[in-house]
Amino acid sequence: MTFKKTLISSAIIASTALLSACGSSSSDPETTPPPSNSAPTDITLSSNTVAENAMAATIGTLSATDSDAGDTFTFTTADERFVISGDELALAESVVFDFEVDQSVDVTVQVEDSAGNTFSKALTIEITDELDFYGFASKFVDGESSVSYSGQIARHALIAELNHFIGEQLQSEIDAGNIASRQDVLDRLDRLFRTTEEQWDNFPITFTTGTKQTFFTDIASYKSLVGKIAGNDATGQHKDWTVAGTMTGWDSDTTPEGLVDILFGQLADNAEQYILGNQRLDADGAIITKLYLNADGTDLKQLIQKFLLGAVAYSQAMDDYFGDETEGKGLTTDNVSAVDGKSYSNLEHQFDEGYGYFGAARNYLSYNDNELAGKVESEEDGRADWNGKHDTDGDGVIDLLSEYNWGNSTNAAKRDRGTVGNTNPTNYTQDIMEALLAGRSLINENAGMALSAEQMEELVGYRDAVSKGWERAIATTVVHYINDTIADLENLGTDDFNLEDTAKHFSEMKGFALGLQFNPYSEISDADFDEIHRLMDVSPDLDTTTVATYIEDLKTARTMIATSLSLDEENVLNW
């Protein structure tokens, strides 16, 4: 029986053990106990450096020291910032380090040998400083920064404040009795477009909260939008925008400032009807409830904001501060001496002003595309406290001058995220920012000296890279809204058609597209630009009998943009 066999076997084993303990005949071989397996005694890493802002970067290969030949090893870590695959140590997918915050970090790694013995060791990973932060020390004043672009941020804030007023405050101000006439509306709009020096004092910021700056005077001294719109700061610009008809893309000869007044007038007309108690109706007889929504399918809030981003910010950067054709303007300015009373040269400041109009936070490259786009809705998307802005210095508030992403800097990220997974994804955010950093670094390294011909050629090359990326960030945003508008209009005449959505998408398309003409280095010819806008028109076609032709016109405009800028077809169709 099994039970008896077990007992017998046990007895034999015990007897053998007893004999071994008492000794045996001299002819028996001496028994050697099996050797014990020792634990590993060290862990090494082939490389212990990682570049800041390198996401999911491989750091190095792990190896263990062990006296036992033939042992195999398993490496693990409980540190969620890191992952180990086999013997490769890397950063976890969403983890990046910032040299300005941490110069080194420790990670504890455990190794287990094939006998189950373990050893743990803390490994130090050095973070290498990269050219990824827009910060440059003064070569003229020890201990001070040479970076300054507060005026550009003030104008970004004015555009944001104007957009906030139109979308969130105008109607409630009328309801409260604070605005009682068409002229009152125009006056309030002009407070944000034609801001006066007297008004600048005690002018509150209301479009956002939780910021270091609560009044416009906290950002910069007096600034206005009208003073910097294309044509009104004419020196160095490639066209005389003050001549009616020089600006194209609209259905009447006007100027950039004149177009703003046309749009303001339409908004004031709508508000006046609301003040008088008159209802505005769309083509189907439905009541239009938004003051900025026109019955012709245009959205004045979007048109005004997007046009100003082009006619002020894009125009000033590309047709002024980054220009090299006019002596004493833009890239041709002095780099030898400091501006009187300042810590930077004129050339440093000119380049900074162009950077400011792009709108990127100083640590732009530390954000992922979802964060820059303000599209963080879950942990998979990114960090919630980096959603378009981040308190980098940890003082509890957002510094609008350095910790907030404005304007087209966010559009670049939106288009990049729209190509993830495609055959030829874009990286406009990195392309633009790296060129801006390289150009500013070149200027700073040579501050106190005039740039040589070779250095100027290099600087112009960085400018061209900025122009290429920035133009594509805007133009592909136009493509995105062409696609949205086409999708909207395909529902015209059905219950699924939505006038408000159509107006928003058309007006973003049109507003961004109008701005493309203000870049003298544009790769879209003037003739193609004019044809693109003829095809777009100044409002969408809302006639069911002709809308199919208009949709084909939009597709043609899209193809012209794609051809001019050599855009990938898969990206174009899916933006």
C-alpha positions in Angstrom: 0.0 0.0 0.0 1.1 3.5 -0.6 1.1 4.4 3.0 3.5 1.5 3.9 5.8 2.3 1.0 6.2 5.7 2.3 7.0 4.5 5.8 9.6 2.0 4.5 11.2 4.7 2.3 11.4 7.0 5.2 13.1 4.4 7.3 15.7 3.7 4.7 16.5 7.4 4.3 16.8 7.7 8.1 19.1 4.7 8.3 21.3 6.0 5.5 21.5 9.4 7.2 22.5 7.7 10.5 25.3 5.7 8.8 26.6 8.8 7.2 26.8 10.6 10.5 28.6 7.6 12.2 31.2 7.2 9.4 31.7 4.5 6.8 34.5 2.2 5.6 37.6 3.8 4.4 36.8 2.6 0.9 33.6 4.8 0.6 34.0 8.1 -1.3 33.7 11.3 0.8 30.3 13.1 0.2 30.6 16.9 -0.7 27.6 19.0 0.2 26.1 21.0 -2.8 27.4 24.6 -3.0 25.1 27.4 -1.8 23.8 30.1 -4.2 24.8 33.6 -3.2 22.8 36.8 -3.9 23.9 39.4 -6.4 26.2 42.0 -4.9 25.8 45.0 -7.3 23.7 46.5 -10.1 25.2 48.8 -12.8 23.7 50.8 -15.6 25.4 51.3 -19.0 24.3 54.9 -19.1 22.9 57.1 -16.3 21.9 60.3 -18.2 18.6 61.3 -19.9 17.8 64.5 -21.7 15.2 66.8 -20.1 11.8 66.7 -21.8 12.6 63.4 -23.5 9.4 61.4 -23.1 9.6 57.6 -22.7 13.3 57.8 -23.3 15.5 54.7 -22.9 18.2 55.4 -20.3 20.5 52.3 -20.4 21.1 48.6 -19.9 21.1 47.0 -16.5 23.5 44.3 -15.4 24.2 42.5 -12.1 27.3 41.3 -10.4 27.0 37.7 -9.0 29.6 35.1 -8.1 27.4 32.3 -9.3 28.2 31.3 -12.9 25.1 30.7 -15.1 22.7 32.7 -13.0 20.0 34.6 -14.9 18.5 37.9 -13.6 15.2 39.7 -13.4 15.2 43.4 -12.9 12.2 45.3 -11.4 11.4 48.7 -9.9 8.5 50.0 -7.9 9.2 53.6 -9.1 6.3 54.5 -11.4 8.4 57.1 -13.2 10.4 54.3 -14.8 9.8 51.0 -16.6 12.1 48.0 -17.1 11.8 45.8 -20.2 14.2 42.9 -19.9 17.3 44.6 -18.9 16.5 48.1 -20.4 15.6 50.9 -18.0 13.5 53.7 -19.5 11.2 56.5 -18.5 7.5 55.6 -18.3 5.4 56.7 -21.2 4.1 60.1 -19.8 7.1 61.0 -17.7 9.6 63.8 -18.5 12.1 65.6 -16.4 12.9 69.3 -16.3 16.5 70.2 -15.7 15.4 73.6 -14.3 13.5 71.6 -11.6 15.7 68.5 -11.1 19.3 68.0 -12.1 19.2 64.3 -11.0 16.8 61.7 -9.7 17.2 58.4 -7.9 15.5 55.1 -8.9 15.7 52.0 -6.8 16.1 48.8 -8.9 15.9 45.3 -7.5 17.5 42.3 -9.2 16.5 38.7 -8.5 18.7 35.8 -9.6 17.5 32.4 -10.8 17.7 31.0 -7.3 15.4 33.7 -5.9 18.1 35.7 -4.2 17.6 39.5 -4.4 19.6 42.7 -4.2 18.4 46.3 -4.4 20.3 49.5 -5.2 19.5 53.2 -5.7 20.7 54.4 -9.1 21.2 58.1 -9.8 20.0 59.4 -13.1 21.5 62.6 -14.3 19.2 65.0 -16.2 21.0 66.8 -19.0 20.2 70.4 -19.7 18.9 71.0 -23.3 18.1 74.1 -25.2 14.4 73.8 -24.5 13.6 76.8 -22.3 13.2 80.4 -23.6 15.5 82.0 -21.0 18.8 83.8 -21.8 21.0 85.6 -19.3 22.0 89.2 -20.1 25.5 89.8 -21.5 25.2 93.4 -20.4 23.9 93.3 -16.9 25.1 90.5 -14.6 22.4 88.5 -12.9 19.6 89.8 -15.1 17.6 88.2 -17.9 17.9 89.5 -21.5 14.3 88.3 -22.4 11.5 90.8 -22.6 8.2 90.7 -24.6 5.6 92.0 -22.2 3.9 94.2 -24.8 3.2 91.2 -27.0 1.5 89.3 -24.1 -0.5 92.4 -23.3 -1.9 92.4 -26.9 -2.6 88.6 -26.7 -4.5 89.4 -23.5 -6.5 92.2 -25.2 -7.6 89.8 -27.9 -8.6 87.3 -25.3 -10.4 89.9 -23.3 -12.3 91.1 -26.4 -13.3 87.6 -27.3 -14.5 87.1 -23.7 -16.5 90.3 -23.8 -18.3 89.4 -27.1 -19.0 85.8 -26.0 -19.6 86.0 -22.3 -20.4 89.6 -21.3 -22.1 91.7 -24.0 -25.5 90.2 -23.7 -25.5 90.1 -19.9 -24.4 93.8 -19.9 -27.3 94.7 -22.0 -29.7 92.7 -19.8 -28.2 94.6 -16.8 -28.9 97.9 -18.4 -25.2 98.8 -18.6 -25.3 99.0 -22.4 -28.4 100.7 -23.9 -27.6 101.6 -27.5 -25.7 100.7 -30.6 -23.1 103.3 -29.8 -22.7 101.9 -26.3 -21.8 98.6 -27.9 -19.2 100.2 -30.3 -17.7 102.2 -27.4 -17.3 99.0 -25.3 -15.7 97.2 -28.2 -13.3 100.1 -28.8 -12.2 100.0 -25.2 -10.6 96.7 -26.1 -9.5 97.5 -29.7 -8.7 101.3 -29.4 -7.6 101.2 -25.8 -6.6 104.6 -24.4 -3.8 105.4 -22.0 -6.4 106.8 -19.5 -8.3 103.6 -19.6 -5.2 101.4 -19.2 -5.0 102.2 -15.5 -7.3 100.0 -13.4 -8.2 98.0 -16.5 -9.0 94.5 -15.0 -8.3 91.1 -16.6 -11.6 89.1 -16.6 -11.0 86.4 -19.3 -9.2 84.1 -16.8 -8.6 83.7 -13.1 -5.8 82.5 -10.8 -3.2 84.6 -12.5 -0.3 86.6 -11.2 -1.5 89.6 -13.2 -5.0 90.8 -12.4 -4.9 94.2 -14.2 -3.4 94.9 -17.6 -0.9 97.3 -16.0 0.5 94.2 -14.3 1.4 92.8 -17.7 2.9 95.9 -19.4 2.7 99.7 -19.8 0.0 101.0 -22.1 -0.6 99.0 -25.2 -3.4 98.8 -27.8 -4.4 96.5 -30.7 -5.2 99.2 -33.2 -1.7 100.6 -33.0 -0.2 97.3 -34.1 -2.7 96.0 -36.6 -1.2 95.5 -40.1 -0.6 98.8 -41.8 -0.8 101.0 -38.7 2.8 100.1 -37.7 4.0 100.4 -41.3 7.8 100.5 -41.1 9.2 97.4 -42.6 6.0 95.8 -43.7 6.0 94.2 -47.2 2.7 95.9 -48.3 1.0 99.2 -47.5 -2.0 97.8 -45.7 -3.5 101.3 -45.1 -4.4 101.5 -48.8 -7.9 100.1 -49.3 -7.8 97.0 -51.5 -4.3 95.9 -50.6 -5.8 93.5 -48.1 -7.7 90.9 -50.0 -10.1 88.1 -49.1 -13.2 90.2 -48.3 -16.0 91.3 -50.6 -15.2 95.0 -50.4 -12.0 97.0 -50.6 -11.0 97.8 -47.1 -8.0 97.8 -44.7 -7.3 95.5 -41.8 -8.5 98.2 -39.3 -11.5 98.8 -41.6 -12.5 95.1 -41.6 -12.5 95.1 -37.8 -14.9 98.1 -37.9 -17.2 96.3 -40.4 -17.4 93.3 -38.1 -17.9 95.5 -35.0 -20.7 97.3 -36.9 -22.5 94.0 -37.6 -22.2 93.0 -33.9 -23.6 96.4 -32.9 -26.5 96.0 -35.3 -27.4 92.6 -33.8 -27.2 94.1 -30.3 -29.3 97.0 -31.2 -32.1 94.7 -32.4 -31.9 92.8 -29.1 -32.0 96.1 -27.1 -35.1 97.1 -29.1 -36.8 93.8 -28.3 -36.7 92.6 -31.9 -36.1 88.9 -32.7 -33.7 87.9 -35.4 -34.6 84.8 -37.4 -32.5 82.4 -39.4 -33.6 81.1 -42.9 -35.8 78.4 -41.3 -37.6 80.9 -39.1 -35.8 79.9 -35.9 -34.9 82.6 -33.4 -31.2 83.5 -33.3 -30.3 83.8 -29.6 -26.5 84.7 -29.8 -25.7 88.3 -30.5 -22.5 87.3 -32.4 -24.3 84.9 -34.7 -25.4 86.3 -38.1 -28.3 84.8 -40.1 -25.9 84.4 -43.1 -23.9 81.7 -41.2 -21.1 83.8 -39.8 -19.9 84.0 -36.2 -18.5 87.4 -35.3 -16.8 86.3 -32.2 -14.7 83.8 -34.1 -14.1 86.1 -37.1 -12.9 89.0 -35.0 -10.6 86.9 -32.8 -9.1 84.8 -35.5 -8.6 87.8 -37.8 -6.8 89.7 -35.1 -4.5 86.8 -34.4 -3.4 87.1 -38.0 -3.5 90.9 -38.5 -1.8 91.8 -35.3 0.2 88.9 -33.8 1.2 87.0 -37.0 1.7 90.2 -39.0 3.9 91.9 -36.4 6.0 88.8 -35.9 6.6 87.8 -39.5 6.3 91.1 -41.3 8.2 93.2 -38.7 10.3 91.6 -35.9 11.5 88.6 -38.0 12.0 90.6 -41.2 15.5 91.2 -42.6 14.8 93.5 -45.5 14.6 96.9 -43.8 17.7 98.3 -42.2 17.3 99.1 -38.6 14.2 96.9 -38.2 13.8 93.3 -37.2 16.8 91.0 -37.7 19.0 93.9 -39.0 18.9 95.8 -35.7 21.9 96.4 -33.4 23.4 93.6 -31.3 26.5 95.4 -30.1 25.2 97.6 -27.3 22.3 97.4 -24.8 19.2 99.4 -25.4 19.4 102.4 -23.1 18.6 101.4 -19.5 17.9 97.8 -20.5 19.6 94.5 -20.1 19.3 93.4 -23.8 20.4 94.5 -27.2 17.9 95.8 -29.8 18.2 92.6 -31.8 17.6 90.4 -28.7 14.4 92.4 -28.0 13.2 92.3 -31.6 13.5 88.5 -31.7 11.8 88.3 -28.3 8.9 90.3 -29.6 8.4 87.9 -32.5 8.5 85.1 -30.0 5.9 86.7 -27.8 3.5 87.0 -30.7 3.8 83.2 -31.3 2.5 82.9 -27.8 4.5 80.0 -26.3 5.1 79.5 -22.6 8.9 79.6 -21.8 8.9 75.8 -21.3 6.7 75.1 -24.3 8.6 71.8 -25.1 7.8 70.5 -21.6 4.1 70.1 -22.6 2.6 67.4 -24.6 0.3 68.2 -27.5 -2.9 67.5 -25.5 -1.7 69.8 -22.8 -0.8 72.6 -25.2 -4.2 72.2 -27.0 -6.0 72.4 -23.7 -7.5 69.0 -24.3 -6.6 67.1 -21.1 -9.7 65.3 -20.0 -8.1 62.2 -18.4 -4.8 60.9 -17.1 -4.1 59.3 -20.5 -4.3 62.7 -22.1 -1.8 64.3 -19.9 -1.4 66.3 -16.7 -4.5 68.2 -15.6 -2.4 71.1 -14.2 -0.6 71.6 -17.5 -3.8 72.1 -19.5 -2.8 75.1 -21.6 -0.9 76.6 -18.7 1.2 75.5 -15.7 2.5 77.0 -12.5 6.1 76.2 -13.3 7.7 78.3 -10.6 5.2 76.9 -7.9 4.1 80.2 -6.6 0.4 79.3 -6.7 -0.6 81.5 -9.6 -0.2 81.5 -13.4 2.2 84.1 -14.8 0.7 85.3 -18.1 4.1 86.4 -19.2 5.8 83.0 -19.1 3.4 80.2 -18.0 0.5 80.5 -20.4 0.2 79.4 -24.0 -1.5 81.9 -26.3 -2.8 82.1 -29.9 -1.2 80.1 -32.7 1.1 78.2 -30.3 -1.9 76.2 -29.3 -3.1 75.7 -32.9 0.2 74.1 -33.8 -0.3 71.5 -31.1 -3.9 70.9 -32.1 -2.8 70.0 -35.6 0.0 67.8 -34.4 -2.3 65.8 -32.2 -4.6 65.4 -35.2 -2.0 63.4 -37.1 -1.0 61.0 -34.4 -1.0 57.5 -35.8 -0.9 58.7 -39.4 1.8 57.7 -41.8 3.5 61.2 -41.8 2.6 62.9 -38.5 3.4 66.5 -38.1 5.5 68.1 -35.3 4.9 71.8 -35.8 5.3 72.5 -32.1 8.8 71.2 -32.0 9.8 72.5 -35.4 8.8 76.1 -34.5 10.1 76.1 -30.9 13.4 74.6 -31.7 14.0 77.2 -34.4 13.0 80.0 -32.1 15.3 78.7 -29.4 18.2 78.2 -31.8 17.8 81.7 -33.3 17.6 83.4 -29.9 20.6 81.4 -28.6 22.7 82.5 -31.6 21.9 86.2 -30.9 22.5 85.8 -27.1 25.9 84.0 -27.6 27.0 87.0 -29.7 25.4 89.8 -27.7 27.9 92.7 -27.6 29.1 91.9 -31.1 27.7 92.4 -34.6 26.7 89.2 -36.3 28.9 88.1 -39.1 27.5 87.4 -42.6 27.6 83.7 -41.9 25.8 84.2 -38.6 23.2 86.4 -40.2 22.6 83.7 -42.8 22.2 81.1 -40.0 19.7 83.4 -38.2 17.7 84.0 -41.3 17.6 80.2 -41.7 16.0 79.8 -38.3 13.5 82.6 -39.2 12.6 80.7 -42.3 12.0 77.5 -40.2 9.8 79.5 -37.9 7.9 80.9 -40.9 7.5 77.4 -42.5 6.1 75.9 -39.3 4.0 78.8 -38.2 2.4 79.2 -41.6 1.6 75.5 -41.7 0.1 75.6 -38.2 -2.3 78.3 -39.4 -3.0 76.9 -42.8 -3.7 73.4 -41.6 -6.1 74.9 -39.0 -7.9 76.4 -42.0 -7.9 72.9 -43.6 -9.4 71.5 -40.4 -12.2 74.0 -40.4 -12.8 73.5 -44.2 -13.4 69.8 -43.3 -15.7 70.7 -40.5 -17.7 73.2 -42.6 -18.1 70.6 -45.4 -19.4 68.1 -42.9 -21.8 70.7 -41.5 -23.1 71.7 -45.0 -23.7 68.1 -46.0 -26.5 68.2 -43.5 -28.1 71.3 -44.9 -31.8 70.8 -45.4 -32.0 68.0 -42.8 -32.8 67.9 -39.1 -29.1 67.4 -38.4 -28.1 70.8 -39.7 -26.9 73.2 -37.1 -26.5 76.9 -38.0 -24.5 77.8 -35.0 -21.9 75.0 -35.6 -21.7 75.9 -39.3 -21.1 79.6 -38.5 -18.4 78.8 -35.9 -16.5 76.5 -38.3 -16.8 78.7 -41.3 -15.8 81.8 -39.4 -12.7 80.1 -37.8 -11.8 78.9 -41.3 -12.2 82.4 -42.8 -10.6 84.3 -40.0 -7.5 82.2 -39.9 -7.3 82.1 -43.7 -7.4 85.9 -43.9 -4.3 86.1 -41.7 -2.1 84.1 -44.0 -1.6 87.2 -46.3 0.4 89.0 -43.6 3.5 86.8 -43.9 5.9 88.1 -46.5 7.6 84.7 -46.6 4.4 82.8 -47.3 4.6 79.8 -49.7 1.1 80.5 -50.9 1.2 82.9 -53.9 -0.9 86.0 -54.0 -2.9 84.6 -56.9 -3.6 81.4 -55.1 -4.5 83.3 -51.9 -7.1 85.4 -53.8 -8.6 82.3 -55.5 -8.8 80.4 -52.2 -10.8 83.3 -50.7 -13.0 83.6 -53.8 -13.9 79.9 -53.3 -14.5 80.4 -49.6 -16.6 83.6 -50.0 -17.4 85.7 -47.0 -20.2 83.5 -45.7 -21.2 79.9 -46.3 -23.7 79.0 -49.0 -26.9 78.1 -47.2 -29.0 77.4 -50.3 -29.8 73.7 -50.7 -30.0 74.1 -54.5 -26.4 75.4 -54.8 -24.6 74.1 -51.7 -23.2 71.1 -53.5 -21.2 73.4 -55.8 -20.0 75.4 -52.8 -18.8 72.2 -51.1 -16.8 71.4 -54.2 -15.3 74.9 -54.1 -14.2 74.3 -50.5 -12.6 71.1 -51.5 -10.7 72.9 -54.3 -9.5 75.6 -51.8 -8.3 72.8 -49.5 -6.4 71.2 -52.4 -4.8 74.5 -53.3 -3.6 75.0 -49.7 -2.3 71.4 -49.6 -0.4 71.8 -52.9 1.1 75.1 -52.0 2.5 73.8 -48.7 3.2 70.1 -49.8 0.8 68.8 -47.1 0.3 65.0 -46.7 -3.0 63.9 -48.2 -3.9 61.6 -45.3 -3.4 64.4 -42.8 -5.4 66.8 -45.0 -8.4 64.6 -45.2 -8.4 63.7 -41.5 -7.6 67.1 -39.8 
